[in-house]
């Protein structure tokens, strides 16, 4: 790579509302969702579409993008071609396939930094330009497919949120005048709000599944993805053993993240950072409550409850006293039925994304091991 590209680190830029110079940061290597503009300055490090950009420092070190034009921030570096023997999208895809290698060779004890020697000494296969362009086109097509699948998933998520607002309005301003109730009055009797296990302990093969805040990544939690702990530890915290169907709310660190425990999680437990919530389904729908908590307004209310200088946490007394709308249960159940249809379609989109990601990763590896020949590219 050192024979093909010159590497230059970026610099921090000042923002501007007057300039038209794009300010490129790490998130821009993934998408264009958060465009920023940089003030014009002779000290700016500029890139164009022919350069490869790489996240040089931090948790995302090794992330690669290209085809962008603007001023690059201090956590990025640009690889500028110094020869006409390489096609930038081909080399960019190649570096994406080397993400694990780049991460494994990072320097820095706490903050990862790309190792320049490791980067410039990577050997890249260099077929003729025409073949590089064909391989890049195949990978672009595969990448486009997985992006469309992800966009479809995002569409269903937005659809769920829009359906909620259409049926119930904003839950904070409450334009429809729904009855307000304390949160603890909607929780099932005999299942008071309480924290989970304080010290879950080490991994224990064949033990009790444990849900941690880091596991709250989607609407539903699956048992197969969870760490397991010593059953004796779980037995000391019987009050938070799951039955299946509970809301699992993060109340420590990244507060407000929520998931629903599937029935298969019966017998599992949770850590102190999570509060399992058994809703009184005669009064309020679990699916309704899940979507209610995810609205922007309620997220603000929950985050405002968090206290602490170093590790923020929600006091359960404050959570119990939080007021929320409670529309008629028949309307909530109607909403829940419509959500089930959306979630079924979303699940199909997830399966398609899993397939398209596997296809892309397979092609990515084959492309640089000589398996995507010119004839295949045709």
C-alpha positions in Angstrom: 0.0 0.0 0.0 2.9 2.3 0.7 4.0 2.1 -3.0 0.5 3.2 -4.1 -0.6 5.8 -1.6 0.7 8.8 0.4 -0.8 9.0 3.9 -1.8 12.4 5.5 -3.6 12.9 8.8 -6.5 15.2 9.1 -6.9 18.2 11.4 -9.8 19.5 13.5 -11.9 22.1 11.6 -14.1 24.9 12.8 -17.7 24.6 11.9 -19.4 27.2 9.7 -22.9 28.0 8.4 -21.5 30.1 5.5 -19.1 27.7 3.8 -20.0 25.0 1.3 -16.9 22.9 2.2 -18.0 19.6 3.7 -16.5 18.6 7.0 -15.9 14.9 6.9 -15.8 12.9 10.2 -15.9 9.2 11.1 -19.7 8.9 10.7 -19.4 10.2 7.1 -17.5 7.0 6.2 -20.7 5.1 6.7 -23.5 7.3 5.4 -24.5 10.9 4.7 -27.0 11.2 7.5 -25.3 14.0 9.4 -23.7 16.4 7.0 -21.5 19.2 8.5 -19.7 22.2 7.0 -16.2 23.4 7.7 -15.0 27.0 7.8 -12.5 27.8 5.0 -9.0 27.7 6.3 -5.6 27.3 4.7 -4.8 24.7 7.4 -7.6 22.4 6.4 -6.6 18.9 5.1 -8.6 18.4 2.0 -9.6 15.2 0.2 -11.3 14.4 -3.1 -13.2 11.5 -4.6 -9.9 9.7 -5.6 -8.7 9.5 -2.0 -9.3 6.7 0.4 -10.3 7.8 3.9 -9.6 5.8 7.1 -10.6 6.3 10.7 -7.1 6.6 12.3 -7.9 7.0 16.0 -10.6 5.9 18.5 -13.2 3.1 18.8 -13.9 3.1 15.0 -10.2 3.0 13.9 -9.9 1.0 10.7 -13.3 2.0 9.2 -12.7 2.9 5.5 -14.6 5.1 3.1 -13.9 6.8 -0.3 -15.6 8.9 -3.0 -15.9 11.9 -0.6 -14.7 15.5 -1.1 -14.1 18.0 1.7 -12.0 18.7 4.7 -11.2 15.7 7.0 -11.2 15.8 10.8 -8.4 15.0 13.1 -9.4 11.4 13.7 -9.2 10.6 10.0 -6.4 10.1 7.5 -6.4 10.2 3.7 -4.6 7.9 1.3 -3.8 9.8 -1.8 -2.9 7.7 -4.9 0.7 8.3 -6.2 0.4 6.0 -9.2 -2.2 5.4 -12.0 -1.9 1.6 -11.4 -4.7 1.5 -8.8 -8.5 2.1 -9.0 -9.6 3.8 -5.8 -12.8 1.8 -5.2 -10.9 -1.4 -5.7 -8.3 -0.4 -3.1 -10.9 0.9 -0.8 -12.8 -2.4 -0.8 -9.5 -4.2 -0.2 -8.8 -2.1 2.9 -12.3 -2.8 4.1 -11.5 -6.5 3.9 -8.5 -5.9 6.1 -10.4 -4.3 9.0 -9.6 -7.1 11.5 -5.9 -7.0 10.5 -5.8 -3.2 11.0 -7.6 -3.5 14.4 -5.4 -6.3 15.6 -2.3 -4.2 14.8 -3.5 -0.9 16.4 -1.3 0.8 18.9 -2.4 2.5 22.1 -3.3 1.0 25.5 -6.7 2.8 25.9 -7.4 4.6 22.6 -6.7 2.5 19.4 -4.5 4.1 16.7 -3.8 2.7 13.3 -0.2 1.5 13.0 1.2 3.3 10.0 3.9 0.6 9.3 1.2 -2.1 9.4 -0.9 -0.2 6.9 1.8 0.7 4.4 3.3 -2.8 4.4 0.0 -4.5 3.5 0.4 -6.4 0.2 -2.4 -5.7 -2.2 -3.1 -7.9 -5.3 -3.0 -5.6 -8.3 -4.6 -7.0 -11.4 -5.0 -4.8 -14.5 -7.1 -1.7 -14.1 -10.0 -3.1 -16.1 -10.2 -6.1 -13.8 -10.0 -3.9 -10.7 -12.9 -1.9 -12.0 -15.0 -5.0 -12.7 -14.3 -6.4 -9.2 -15.2 -3.1 -7.6 -18.5 -3.0 -9.6 -19.4 -6.5 -8.4 -18.7 -5.5 -4.8 -20.6 -2.2 -5.2 -23.7 -4.2 -6.5 -23.5 -6.6 -3.5 -23.1 -3.6 -1.1 -26.0 -1.8 -2.7 -28.2 -4.9 -2.0 -27.4 -5.1 1.7 -27.9 -1.3 2.0 -31.4 -1.6 0.5 -32.2 -4.4 3.0 -31.0 -2.2 5.9 -33.1 0.7 4.5 -36.1 -1.5 4.4 -35.6 -2.4 8.1 -35.2 1.3 8.9 -38.4 2.0 7.0 -40.4 -0.5 9.1 -38.9 1.0 12.3 -40.1 4.5 11.1 -43.4 3.0 10.2 -43.9 1.7 13.7 -43.1 5.1 15.2 -45.4 6.9 12.7 -48.2 4.5 13.5 -47.9 5.2 17.2 -48.0 9.0 16.7 -50.9 8.7 14.3 -53.0 6.6 16.8 -51.9 8.3 20.1 -50.3 11.6 19.3 -47.2 12.9 21.1 -47.2 11.3 24.6 -45.7 14.3 26.3 -47.8 17.1 24.9 -50.8 14.7 24.9 -52.9 16.5 22.3 -55.6 13.7 22.5 -56.1 14.2 26.2 -55.4 10.6 27.3 -55.6 9.8 31.0 -52.2 10.1 32.8 -51.1 7.5 35.3 -48.1 6.8 37.4 -45.8 4.2 36.0 -46.0 1.9 39.0 -49.8 1.8 38.8 -49.5 0.1 35.4 -47.1 -2.6 36.6 -48.4 -6.0 37.5 -49.2 -6.4 41.2 -46.7 -8.7 43.0 -43.9 -7.7 40.6 -42.5 -4.4 41.9 -39.8 -2.6 40.1 -36.3 -3.7 41.3 -32.7 -3.9 40.2 -31.1 -7.1 38.9 -28.0 -9.0 40.0 -25.2 -6.8 41.4 -22.2 -9.1 40.6 -23.2 -11.6 37.9 -19.8 -13.4 38.0 -17.8 -15.2 35.3 -19.1 -17.2 32.3 -20.6 -20.5 33.5 -21.1 -23.2 30.9 -24.7 -24.5 31.0 -25.7 -22.0 33.7 -28.5 -19.4 33.8 -28.8 -17.0 30.9 -28.2 -13.4 32.0 -29.3 -10.2 30.2 -27.0 -7.2 30.4 -27.6 -3.6 29.1 -25.3 -4.4 26.2 -27.7 -7.1 25.1 -30.6 -4.7 24.6 -29.9 -4.2 20.9 -33.3 -4.9 19.3 -37.0 -5.2 20.1 -36.7 -8.8 21.3 -34.0 -10.6 23.2 -32.9 -14.1 22.2 -31.6 -16.6 24.7 -28.9 -17.9 22.3 -27.0 -14.6 22.4 -26.7 -14.3 26.2 -23.9 -15.0 28.7 -24.5 -17.6 31.3 -23.8 -17.5 35.0 -23.6 -19.8 38.1 -27.2 -20.8 39.0 -26.4 -20.2 42.7 -25.8 -16.5 42.0 -29.2 -16.2 40.1 -30.9 -18.0 43.0 -29.9 -15.2 45.3 -31.9 -12.7 43.1 -35.1 -14.6 42.6 -37.1 -11.3 42.4 -35.7 -10.6 38.9 -35.9 -14.1 37.4 -37.8 -13.7 34.1 -41.0 -15.3 33.1 -40.9 -14.1 29.5 -42.8 -11.2 28.1 -41.3 -8.5 30.4 -40.0 -5.1 29.3 -36.3 -4.9 30.0 -35.3 -1.3 30.7 -31.7 0.0 31.0 -31.4 2.2 34.1 -27.6 2.6 34.4 -25.2 4.1 31.9 -27.1 4.3 28.6 -30.5 4.7 30.3 -33.7 4.4 28.4 -32.8 1.5 26.1 -35.6 -1.1 26.1 -36.3 -4.6 24.8 -38.9 -7.2 25.3 -38.1 -10.7 26.7 -39.3 -13.5 24.5 -41.0 -16.5 26.3 -37.9 -18.5 25.7 -36.2 -16.3 28.3 -38.2 -17.8 31.1 -35.8 -18.6 33.9 -33.2 -16.2 32.8 -32.1 -13.2 35.0 -30.8 -9.7 34.6 -27.9 -7.5 35.9 -28.3 -4.5 38.1 -28.2 -2.2 35.1 -31.6 -3.5 34.0 -35.1 -3.4 35.5 -37.5 -6.1 34.4 -41.0 -4.7 34.1 -44.1 -6.9 34.2 -46.9 -4.7 32.9 -50.5 -5.2 34.0 -51.8 -6.3 30.6 -55.4 -5.7 31.7 -54.5 -2.0 31.9 -51.7 -1.5 29.4 -50.2 -3.4 26.4 -46.5 -4.3 26.6 -46.1 -3.6 22.9 -47.7 -0.2 23.4 -45.4 0.6 26.3 -42.4 -0.5 24.3 -43.2 2.0 21.6 -44.2 4.7 24.1 -40.8 4.5 25.8 -39.0 4.8 22.5 -40.7 8.1 21.6 -38.4 11.1 21.7 -40.4 12.9 24.4 -40.5 9.9 26.8 -36.8 9.2 26.1 -36.1 12.8 27.3 -38.2 12.2 30.4 -36.4 9.0 31.3 -32.9 10.4 30.7 -33.8 13.4 32.9 -34.4 11.0 35.8 -30.8 9.8 35.6 -28.4 11.0 38.3 -24.7 10.6 39.1 -21.4 12.2 38.4 -19.4 9.2 37.0 -22.0 6.4 36.5 -25.5 7.7 35.9 -28.4 5.7 37.2 -32.1 6.1 37.5 -33.6 5.9 41.0 -36.5 3.5 41.0 -38.6 5.9 43.1 -38.4 8.4 40.3 -39.2 5.8 37.7 -42.3 4.7 39.7 -43.6 8.2 39.9 -43.1 9.1 36.2 -46.4 9.8 34.6 -47.4 8.4 31.2 -50.4 8.3 29.0 -52.7 5.3 29.2 -55.2 5.3 26.2 -58.1 2.7 26.2 -56.7 -0.8 26.3 -58.8 -1.8 23.2 -57.0 0.8 21.2 -53.6 -0.3 22.5 -54.3 -3.9 21.6 -55.4 -2.8 18.1 -52.0 -1.0 17.8 -50.2 -4.1 19.1 -51.9 -6.3 16.4 -50.8 -3.9 13.6 -47.3 -3.8 15.1 -47.1 -7.6 14.9 -47.7 -7.4 11.1 -44.9 -4.8 10.7 -42.6 -6.8 12.9 -43.2 -9.9 10.8 -42.2 -8.0 7.7 -39.3 -6.5 9.5 -38.1 -10.0 10.4 -38.2 -11.0 6.8 -36.1 -7.9 5.9 -33.6 -8.9 8.6 -33.3 -12.4 7.2 -32.7 -10.9 3.7 -30.1 -8.5 5.2 -28.3 -11.5 6.9 -28.2 -13.2 3.5 -27.0 -10.1 1.6 -24.3 -9.4 4.2 -23.0 -12.9 4.0 -23.0 -12.6 0.2 -21.1 -9.3 0.4 -18.5 -10.6 2.9 -18.0 -13.8 0.8 -17.4 -11.7 -2.4 -15.1 -9.4 -0.5 -12.9 -12.3 0.5 -13.0 -14.0 -2.9 -12.2 -10.7 -4.7 -8.7 -10.4 -3.2 -7.8 -14.1 -3.1 -7.9 -14.5 -6.9 -11.3 -16.2 -7.0 -13.1 -13.4 -8.7 -11.4 -13.7 -12.1 -11.9 -11.5 -15.1 -14.2 -14.1 -16.6 -16.4 -14.2 -13.5 -16.4 -10.4 -13.4 -17.9 -10.4 -16.9 
